[in-house]
Amino acid sequence: MAVIKVVEIMSNSTKSWEDATKNAITRASKSIKGIKSAYVQDQSVVVSRGKVTEYRVSLKVSFAVK
């Protein structure tokens, strides 16, 4: 039987939501081994002077516990 753990992480990027998601997984994989999937729970942006300056994502990342 497999046991899966889920952690919530947040990330940001000045390029896109996709880039913020990639940044989150890249960083999380340095300390979490065996990441199986990620669910984008929430997306938001920071607006400054009428322009989007930052993209933010909240992810639920799942991985196998051994």
Secondary structure, 3 states (H helix, E strand, C coil): CCEEEEEEEEEEECCCHHHHHHHHHHHHCCCCCCEEEEEEEEEEEEEECCEEEEEEEEEEEEEEEC
